[in-house]
């Protein structure tokens, strides 16, 4: 028998419910629906653009398609710098399960492949708040592929490019290097960064939370590869010059050295080397001493290498002739209370003899026939005191004070290379006035096919007269006999200058110079050498820098196919004492 339930007997149902309660519930439901409708209208209509943008920010990405950086080539088309594919490993730390034993074992393999300590790798992956972290960039491409093959969730590979420098440390100060973002930082990599870098492309994609591309959006913009730059450098000459410079710096236990090789006809740089140097492809523990491009950025008092320019100025202004007599006795000369000395009492010399014997007294007496303004104008015309117009970052102007401020003793010392400063590159370029019949020509580090437009400073006759003096200075009885090159006639001038320290000069510290050209009758190259602080005994320019000049001249002319103009092997005799130093 079924028992019937009388609902009216229930005390809950029998109680009267207030009317406002039901109305409140209905109103609350209606208000909720109105709110939902308003929100839907805001999301779908009024705020639609905002939410679309937020969706794109979270899931749409613009992938940069890197451009292949242009190459740096030498004058013969050999590669000095090029780009190769590289693997850059990145991770989403929150997705890497560091507690998984299998993942831990794979991470040990990753650390080994990247040559990174395991604790360092784990430190990069231990922050779960990070959604992106670079693990290591610019690994060898095959190493990156091995890491990808391990298939570790949260660790990914991105294709980039890295630079390779086949010439290593020998050409480091020319080519420079790029940073991890492939932007030029030094040398030609910096000077021509815009042309080399090209223009990256782009690709718009939708990604999921794991960084995987789901689909492309819009058109792909392809990258524009960088332009190749062909330099005037000859990699064979560059390597040889660097090796000879390095050898001489080590033999003389010197602090540093530089060498510049220039085409005497075109002004093209064939080589520019410094020691100490560095490998631009492996820059760990790189120091400022290694990084300095001394030939371009360091300035020094050039010493006696300025004497030919002083003599040429006096010849041009007809104050002296090559055969004019200059009395240098007794090897000392006083100018406004200061005494200028020679290493020997050379007695009576011709103007040619002043250069051959490198007489400070003789140079001073010739300079006294000139005004300060006349000397300054000719020095300036050769580029001293002016920033070189060459495509090289950091090239310095040196120091040449206005002529109105010169005192008599300062004019005297400038005649033989004290009181002004110049870089080794400036010194080499100034000698183009003697190799080009009195015209100083612009220099370039780019391969040139057009003849340079020079500026006349001296007459062809006077330039030839000074070339003859330079030949005498490097021959028997001169100060540059150790600069003689087998098979070729050479001319040049040595220089030995005390190093400045504060307002005076450092005791026992010198810079040895030699600047010259070959073959002397029709010069094809100009070579300038500087050795800083030789400490193995001799510190004179002829004996320290001269041998580098000789070796570089001989080998460079052979590389260039210049036939020898001298059949007899030069007989090197003991060189007399060099020019005096103050």
URSUL-V600879 format. One record per backbone hydrogen bond with DSSP energy under -0.5 kcal/mol. NH is the residue of the N-H (numbers start at 1). CO is the residue of the C=O. E is the energy in kcal/mol with one decimal. If there is no record, write none. Layout:
BEGIN
nh->[NH/NH]
co->[CO/CO]
e->[E/E]
END
This chain:
BEGIN
nh->[4/6/7/9/10/14/15/21/22/23/24/25/26/27/28/29/30/31/32/33/34/35/36/37/38/39/40/41/42/43/44/45/46/47/48/51/52/53/54/55/56/57/58/59/60/60/61/63/63/65/66/69/70/72/73/73/74/75/77/80/81/82/84/86/87/88/89/89/90/91/92/93/94/95/96/96/97/98/100/104/105/106/107/108/109/110/111/112/113/114/115/115/116/120/121/122/123/124/125/126/126/128/130/133/135/136/139/141/144/145/146/147/148/149/150/150/151/153/155/156/158/160/162/164/166/168/170/171/172/174/175/176/179/182/185/186/188/189/189/190/190/191/192/193/196/197/198/199/201/202/203/205/205/206/207/208/211/214/215/217/221/222/224/225/226/227/229/231/231/232/234/235/238/239/240/241/242/243/244/245/246/247/248/249/250/251/252/253/254/255/256/257/258/259/260/261/262/263/264/264/265/267/269/270/270/271/273/275/279/280/282/286/291/292/294/296/297/298/300/302/303/305/306/307/309/310/311/312/313/314/315/316/317/318/319/320/324/326/328/328/331/333/335/338/340/340/342/346/349/349/351/352/354/355/356/357/358/359/360/363/364/365/366/367/368/369/370/375/376/377/378/379/380/381/382/382/383/384/385/386/388/390/392/395/396/399/405/406/411/412/413/414/415/415/416/417/418/421/422/425/427/428/429/430/431/431/432/433/434/435/436/437/438/439/440/440/444/447/454/455/457/458/463/464/465/466/467/468/469/470/471/472/473/474/475/478/479/480/483/484/485/488/491/492/493/495/497/499/501/504/506/509/511/512/513/514/515/516/517/518/519/520/524/525/526/527/528/529/530/531/532/533/533/535/536/544/545/546/549/550/551/552/553/554/555/556/557/558/559/560/561/562/563/565/566/572/573/576]
co->[2/4/5/6/7/10/11/18/18/19/20/21/22/23/24/25/26/27/28/29/30/31/32/33/34/35/36/37/38/39/40/41/41/42/45/47/48/49/50/51/52/53/54/55/55/56/205/61/203/201/64/67/196/81/71/229/78/233/74/72/72/164/162/160/139/158/87/136/156/133/154/91/130/92/92/93/95/96/97/100/101/102/103/104/105/106/107/108/109/110/111/112/111/117/117/118/119/120/121/122/123/126/127/91/89/89/87/85/140/141/142/143/144/145/146/147/148/151/152/90/88/86/84/82/164/165/167/168/169/171/171/172/183/179/177/177/174/175/186/186/187/187/188/190/192/193/194/224/65/221/63/61/203/215/59/212/208/206/206/204/202/220/199/223/68/195/71/73/229/445/270/233/234/235/236/237/238/239/240/241/242/243/244/245/246/247/248/250/249/532/532/275/530/273/528/271/526/268/262/524/524/263/444/261/268/261/259/257/282/278/279/283/287/288/292/293/293/294/422/300/417/302/303/304/306/306/307/308/309/310/311/312/313/315/314/314/321/349/326/347/328/340/338/335/333/338/331/344/326/347/324/322/350/351/352/353/354/354/358/359/360/361/362/363/364/366/367/371/372/373/374/375/376/377/378/379/380/379/397/383/396/388/390/392/296/421/402/403/407/408/409/410/411/412/413/414/413/399/300/295/423/424/425/426/427/428/429/430/431/431/432/434/433/436/438/455/267/230/452/440/438/438/459/460/461/462/463/464/465/466/467/468/469/470/472/475/356/473/480/481/488/485/517/470/515/513/511/509/504/501/499/506/497/531/495/529/493/527/491/525/489/489/518/518/262/516/260/514/258/512/256/510/531/252/252/540/541/541/545/546/547/548/549/550/551/552/553/554/555/556/558/557/561/487/487/570/571/478]
e->[-0.5/-0.5/-1.0/-1.5/-1.5/-1.9/-0.9/-0.8/-0.8/-1.6/-2.4/-2.1/-2.3/-2.5/-2.7/-2.4/-2.3/-2.8/-2.3/-2.3/-2.2/-2.7/-2.6/-2.3/-2.7/-2.9/-2.5/-2.4/-2.4/-2.9/-2.8/-2.3/-1.4/-4.2/-0.6/-1.9/-2.0/-2.2/-2.3/-2.0/-2.2/-2.5/-1.8/-2.0/-0.5/-2.2/-3.0/-0.7/-3.2/-2.2/-0.8/-0.6/-2.9/-2.3/-0.5/-2.9/-2.8/-2.9/-2.1/-3.5/-1.6/-1.9/-2.4/-3.1/-2.4/-2.4/-0.5/-2.9/-2.3/-2.4/-2.6/-0.6/-1.1/-2.2/-0.5/-1.2/-0.7/-1.3/-1.0/-2.5/-2.0/-1.9/-2.5/-1.4/-1.3/-2.2/-2.7/-1.8/-2.4/-2.3/-0.5/-0.7/-2.6/-0.5/-1.9/-2.8/-1.9/-1.6/-1.2/-0.7/-0.5/-0.9/-1.3/-1.5/-2.8/-1.5/-3.4/-0.6/-1.9/-1.9/-1.6/-1.8/-2.3/-2.0/-0.6/-1.0/-1.8/-0.6/-1.9/-3.3/-2.3/-2.9/-2.4/-3.0/-0.5/-1.7/-1.3/-0.9/-0.7/-1.3/-2.3/-2.4/-2.2/-2.1/-3.0/-1.3/-2.7/-2.0/-0.7/-1.1/-0.9/-2.5/-2.3/-1.4/-2.6/-2.6/-0.8/-2.6/-2.8/-2.0/-2.0/-3.0/-0.5/-2.7/-3.8/-2.0/-2.0/-3.5/-1.0/-3.5/-2.8/-0.7/-3.3/-0.6/-2.5/-3.1/-2.8/-3.3/-0.6/-2.4/-2.4/-0.7/-2.9/-2.4/-2.2/-2.9/-2.2/-2.3/-2.3/-2.2/-2.8/-2.2/-2.1/-2.5/-2.2/-2.4/-2.2/-1.0/-2.6/-2.6/-1.2/-2.3/-2.6/-2.3/-2.5/-2.7/-2.9/-3.2/-0.5/-2.3/-0.6/-2.2/-2.2/-2.6/-0.6/-1.7/-2.4/-2.5/-0.5/-0.7/-1.7/-1.3/-1.8/-1.7/-1.5/-1.6/-2.9/-1.3/-2.5/-0.6/-2.0/-1.2/-1.8/-1.5/-0.6/-1.9/-2.6/-2.4/-2.0/-1.9/-2.4/-2.6/-1.9/-1.4/-2.6/-1.0/-1.9/-4.0/-0.8/-2.8/-2.6/-2.3/-3.3/-2.2/-3.7/-0.5/-2.4/-1.2/-3.1/-0.5/-1.1/-1.8/-1.7/-1.3/-2.4/-2.9/-0.7/-2.0/-0.6/-2.1/-2.3/-2.3/-1.9/-2.4/-1.8/-1.6/-2.1/-2.0/-2.6/-2.6/-1.7/-2.6/-2.8/-1.9/-1.0/-0.6/-2.0/-1.8/-1.0/-1.5/-0.5/-1.6/-2.7/-1.2/-1.9/-1.6/-1.8/-1.5/-2.4/-1.9/-2.4/-2.2/-1.0/-0.6/-1.1/-1.4/-2.6/-2.2/-2.5/-2.1/-2.0/-2.2/-2.5/-2.2/-1.1/-0.5/-1.7/-1.3/-1.2/-1.1/-1.2/-0.6/-2.3/-1.3/-0.5/-2.5/-1.8/-1.7/-0.7/-2.3/-3.1/-1.9/-2.4/-2.2/-1.9/-2.1/-2.1/-1.9/-1.6/-2.5/-2.0/-2.1/-2.4/-1.2/-1.3/-2.4/-0.6/-2.5/-1.8/-1.5/-0.6/-1.6/-2.2/-1.8/-2.9/-1.8/-2.3/-2.3/-2.6/-1.8/-2.9/-1.2/-2.4/-2.7/-3.4/-1.8/-2.2/-2.2/-2.9/-1.6/-0.7/-0.6/-2.6/-2.0/-2.7/-2.2/-2.4/-2.7/-2.5/-2.6/-2.8/-2.6/-0.5/-2.6/-1.2/-2.1/-1.5/-1.6/-1.9/-2.4/-2.2/-2.6/-2.7/-2.2/-2.2/-2.5/-2.4/-1.3/-2.4/-2.1/-1.1/-2.7/-0.5/-1.3/-1.6/-0.8/-0.7/-0.5]
END
